[in-house]
Amino acid sequence: MIKVLSLAGLVLVSTASFAGLSGSYETRVTTSSMVGEPVASKEAAYAAGKMMLQDVNAQSPRELGQNAYLNSNDLVDKRSVELLDSQITIKEVMTSNGDIAYQPVMNIKYTYRFRERE
């Protein structure tokens, strides 16, 4: 009986040691922007923006983690990346030829778990 209790105590201490090594994760909410190519009309810019939104919404958490800007100094759990909100705005720009063009800008808000490097 004493051997069983000693073994159980050893397993408990070992588990606690491993848990201490892993560190605790924190959650961060952040935003980023992605821009599309300038096009000739607002309608074309909205259509391109819609495709950008559909592409981002279809990505898995791992794909989002690879494509979104995440602080490279942190240890990020890329499986935890979750899209919270996304929206498209159209930016009016002037090309080098002096023509007016319209550029879709996608703003995304996402959350992920991370651990700071020690």
C-alpha positions, -999 to +999 in steps of 0.1 A: +000+000+000+028+024+009+045+016-025+013+024-044+009+058-025+046+066-031+042+058-068+010+079-070+028+108-053+057+106-077+034+106-107+016+137-093+048+156-087+060+147-122+028+159-138+030+192-119+066+197-131+056+192-167+027+216-163+051+242-149+075+239-179+048+245-204+039+280-191+005+295-193-010+308-225-026+342-228-052+353-253-047+383-276-072+401-298-056+420-327-064+435-360-047+437-394-054+450-429-049+435-463-052+454-495-062+442-529-052+454-564-065+487-576-093+483-602-112+507-624-146+508-607-161+506-572-182+477-582-151+457-593-134+467-561-164+455-540-164+422-560-127+417-553-132+425-517-160+400-514-137+373-528-111+383-502-136+380-474-148+346-487-112+334-489-104+345-453-137+330-440-129+297-455-094+293-440-087+270-411-073+283-379-038+271-389-041+288-423-052+320-406-022+318-383+001+315-413-015+344-432-022+369-404+004+391-388+012+374-355+040+387-332+070+366-341+085+370-306+057+350-291+051+313-291+017+312-308-007+283-308-016+285-345-045+262-340-061+287-318-064+316-343-100+326-347-115+352-369-138+375-350-148+401-376-140+412-411-150+440-433-142+456-466-137+493-473-129+508-507-100+532-509-099+557-538-064+560-552-047+578-581-024+558-603+009+570-617-010+579-649-033+602-630-063+579-633-086+572-604-087+536-592-105+518-564-087+494-540-104+470-517-091+470-481-100+442-458-098+448-421-099+417-400-101+412-362-089+379-348-079+363-315-052+337-307-034+321-278+002+328-272+030+324-247+059+349-243+094+336-250+116+334-219 
